[in-house]
Amino acid sequence: MAQTDQPLLNKVALVTGAGRGIGKAIALAFAGAGAAVVC
């Protein structure tokens, strides 16, 4: 298996409270790691 800079590729992250603050930062971090984010 090849290493990737997106370790969460093909994964889904469910983040509650992602409209602002810490939730938003976490959602952006998950998206940056390759996850599909559901808010």
Helices and strands as residue ranges (DSSP letters): E 12-14, H 21-32, E 36-38
